[in-house]
Amino acid sequence: MVNSNIEPQNIVPDIGTLQNGKLDILVNWDISSETKQDEQGNDYTEWQYESVRLNWILPAVYESQAAIQTYLDANYDEGENILGWAQATRVNKSSIGT
């Protein structure tokens, strides 16, 4: 589980890795938040979530980063079901050896 003070997006593409129609993406899920206080008594939001980095093959040539983000967002938990692929990469340690 990741803890962060930055609100996560469902999918974050690493455009710098884009090559031959493939790129790395960071997939986040089970996103929740809670309000905490720092040492000075100031409130802040802490986010907790699961996260996996995947190498994803784009199904078409996209002309912009915005078009890539739109495709990824549209296929997060529908269509290509990127979320399902990300969750499948997690191995439940309790099931190993059974």
C-alpha positions as CSV (number, residue, x, y, z in Angstrom):
1,M,0.0,0.0,0.0
2,V,1.3,3.5,-0.9
3,N,0.9,6.5,1.4
4,S,1.2,9.9,-0.2
5,N,0.1,13.5,0.4
6,I,-0.5,13.8,-3.4
7,E,-3.9,12.8,-4.7
8,P,-3.3,9.9,-7.2
9,Q,-4.8,9.5,-10.6
10,N,-6.2,6.1,-11.7
11,I,-3.6,5.8,-14.5
12,V,-0.4,7.9,-15.0
13,P,1.4,7.3,-18.3
14,D,5.2,7.7,-18.4
15,I,5.4,9.4,-21.7
16,G,9.2,9.4,-21.6
17,T,9.0,5.6,-22.1
18,L,6.8,5.7,-25.2
19,Q,8.5,3.8,-27.9
20,N,7.1,1.7,-30.8
21,G,3.5,2.0,-29.4
22,K,4.5,0.8,-25.9
23,L,4.8,2.8,-22.7
24,D,5.0,2.3,-19.0
25,I,1.9,3.2,-17.0
26,L,1.3,3.5,-13.2
27,V,-2.1,2.0,-12.3
28,N,-3.6,3.0,-9.0
29,W,-6.7,1.5,-7.2
30,D,-8.4,1.2,-3.8
31,I,-7.8,4.9,-3.4
32,S,-8.8,6.4,0.0
33,S,-7.9,9.4,2.0
34,E,-7.9,10.6,5.6
35,T,-7.2,13.9,7.3
36,K,-4.1,14.0,9.5
37,Q,-2.2,16.7,11.4
38,D,1.5,17.6,11.1
39,E,3.8,18.5,14.0
40,Q,2.6,22.2,13.8
41,G,-1.1,21.1,14.1
42,N,-1.9,21.8,10.5
43,D,-4.4,19.5,8.8
44,Y,-3.4,17.7,5.6
45,T,-4.8,14.9,3.5
46,E,-3.0,11.6,3.2
47,W,-3.9,9.2,0.4
48,Q,-3.6,5.4,0.6
49,Y,-3.8,3.2,-2.5
50,E,-2.5,0.1,-4.3
51,S,-0.2,0.8,-7.2
52,V,1.5,-1.3,-10.0
53,R,3.7,-0.2,-12.9
54,L,2.9,-2.0,-16.2
55,N,4.3,-1.9,-19.8
56,W,1.2,-1.2,-21.9
57,I,0.8,-1.7,-25.7
58,L,-1.3,1.1,-27.2
59,P,-3.8,-0.2,-29.8
60,A,-3.3,2.7,-32.2
61,V,-1.1,5.7,-32.9
62,Y,-2.1,8.7,-30.8
63,E,-1.2,12.2,-31.8
64,S,-0.9,13.7,-28.3
65,Q,-0.4,13.0,-24.6
66,A,-4.0,14.1,-24.1
67,A,-5.2,11.5,-26.5
68,I,-3.2,8.7,-24.8
69,Q,-4.6,9.8,-21.4
70,T,-8.1,9.8,-22.8
71,Y,-7.6,6.2,-24.1
72,L,-6.2,5.0,-20.8
73,D,-8.9,6.7,-18.7
74,A,-11.6,5.2,-20.9
75,N,-10.1,1.7,-20.5
76,Y,-9.3,1.8,-16.8
77,D,-12.0,-0.6,-15.7
78,E,-14.0,-1.1,-18.9
79,G,-13.0,-2.1,-22.4
80,E,-9.3,-3.2,-22.2
81,N,-9.8,-3.4,-18.3
82,I,-6.3,-2.0,-17.5
83,L,-7.2,-2.2,-13.8
84,G,-7.9,-6.0,-14.1
85,W,-4.5,-6.5,-15.7
86,A,-2.8,-4.5,-13.0
87,Q,-4.5,-6.4,-10.2
88,A,-3.7,-9.7,-11.8
89,T,0.0,-8.9,-11.5
90,R,-0.3,-8.9,-7.7
91,V,0.4,-12.4,-6.2
92,N,-1.4,-13.2,-3.0
93,K,1.4,-14.6,-0.8
94,S,-1.0,-16.7,1.1
95,S,-1.9,-18.7,-2.0
96,I,1.8,-19.6,-2.8
97,G,2.4,-23.3,-2.3
98,T,-1.2,-24.3,-2.1
